[in-house]
């Protein structure tokens, strides 16, 4: 995949994530992010803990891959957003 294709994929994925937004936190409030990928036994999840709250979001294969992003891509972006705060489960 070339740079232009990567950029288009990222833009499409960001738009899909924005439309499916389930949470929004300032970066400096995030204490930890825990991700579990979807699998045969059910949906995955993302748990974001902040200084004020905890948010749990189910992640289906459709959400993770339906608009061009793989679950691994989503994890990479979460790592970039909150370096050192991410724990991968499963």
Helices and strands as residue ranges (DSSP letters): H 3-19, G 27-29, E 30-36, E 44-50, E 54-59, H 61-65, H 71-81, E 86-89
